[in-house]
């Protein structure tokens, strides 16, 4: 997040596409705000594809860190 709390990207909707867009924005080095009218919930966000992607990304990072010595 920038120092003055402004964001370069505002994503409206916390469904699977919105969460993916916000995460990708951060991966690319920009600041993002994710806006949802109600609570962030649903199968994809809490139990399905989003946690699966996070675990897969963490596994790739762990694998890559283990290969640094090579």
Secondary structure, DSSP 8 states (H G I E B T S, - for coil): --TTS--SEEEE--SHHHHHHHHHHHHTT--EEEE-SS---SHHHHTSHHHHHHHHHHHHHHHHHHTTT-
